[in-house]
Amino acid sequence: MKILFISLGCDKNLVDTEVMLGLLASRGYEMTDDETQADIIVINTCCFIHDAKEESIQNILDMAEYKKEGKVKALIVTGCLAERYRQEILDEIPEVDEVLGTTAYDKILDAVDQALEGRHSVILSDLDALPLPETKRLVTTGGHFAYLKIAEGCDKHCTYCIIPKIRGNFRSVPMERLIQEAQELADQGVKELILVAQETTLYGKDLYGEKSLHRLLRELCRISGIRWIRILYCYPEEITDELIQVMKEEEKVCNYLDLPIQHASDEILKRMGRRTTKQELKDIIGKLRREIPDICLRTTLITGFPGETEEQHEELAEFVDEMEFDRLGVFTYSPEEGTPAASMPDQIDEEVKEERQAELMELQQEIAFDNAESMIGREVLVMIEGKVADENAYVGRTYRDAPNVDGLIFINTDEELLSGDFARVKVTGALEYDLIGELL
């Protein structure tokens, strides 16, 4: 039987998808990317913000049409939307056969069996469970890079965020398990590991009594075949001197950090439930740049948070201008039911949110272009992502670029390169976010 799997949302969700794909493949199911050929459709959903929720619902409704027409024998919904609105999905969309919660994805085979038997049910596990099935993941990222989810859940309880209620409390994956999984990925040809979690910087505190990301990195660096290790989702207040030291000493650890700071006004940060002040953010960023001069810093911001004044927005813009982040994304605030921020007074009009978002992104475009121009003339190591169709050119990434969120470098050459190859490149030009280079 053929299965179509639709994975929505973040890279952490994608890891869950790859685990489910591995379990399904071990049973002998054939994968397809054509919904007209599928016997079974599984949708791994997201509901972090309003747009993600809408996308998930629309995908379910679209796939439900194939069930109505009798072409699909089973329709299964998993992931965050499924955890949050499990009974509503079954009640409102009768074509859905099975709903799996966020900690029940290891029961995907049971869900398929029950769906094919004509049952309609919700399959849940304890919200603080940590599924660790032994079946190998089916990597979907092209084979040369893969995400390694090192922890699940979050204890921070920011006032705008629903994640603790649908993903549970913070819990780390045991180190020996992660080393085994990383070795298996390297054996499959993976050359870049991207560490992800709701918060990577707290890794190990629940298991080992102290933050242990630096210890994990040391172990991962020993794995032959891994060339790059990239760290995402680092809460700035949890960055330790030991982490900085590992980044300085280990060549495989990319000098790249993703620091989701969300805002720079002390009052807004407090209302968000964040645990840093503007000055503390400046201190952390300054320290990182002093200790690791070529570090690339990415961040994300929320604009239009309840009660955000024009003055606080301007304060954030001034902070962005001063800090000159290498990479930056801006989300408009999305009120999520069940979170404290959704019931706060002084909600901001959508039009104002979008205007503020546009202003910040316009400012960041100037910073990004200046940063790109400063790369001209430099020699960089590039991982090849693929060939440009009908041209003697390839697309790659430097250590400064995480896949799917950052820039690319375009390399003109008659040489034949393969995805996952590493090449030395001289940067010869700059686009808005991307670079142009030539092989050395």
Secondary structure, 3 states (H helix, E strand, C coil): CEEEEEECCCHHHHHHHHHHHHHHHHCCCEEECCHHHCCEEEEEECCCCHHHHHHHHHHHHHHHHHHHCCCCCEEEEEEHHHHHCHHHHHHHCCCCCEEECCCCHHHHHHHHHHHHCCCCEEECCCCCCCCCCCCCCCCCCCCCEEEEECEECCCCCCCCCCHHHHHCCCEECCHHHHHHHHHHHHHCCCCEEEEECCCHHHCCHHHHCCCCHHHHHHHHHCCCCCCEEEECCCCHHHCCHHHHHHHHHCCCEEEEEECCCECCCHHHHHHHCCCCCHHHHHHHHHHHHHHCCCCEEEEEEEECCCCCCHHHHHHHHHHHHHHCCCEEEEEECCCCCCCHHHHCCCCCCHHHHHHHHHHHHHHHHHHHHHHHHCCCCCEEEEEEEEECCCCCEEEEECCCCCCCCCCCEEEECCCCCCCCCEEEEEEEEECCCCEEEEEC
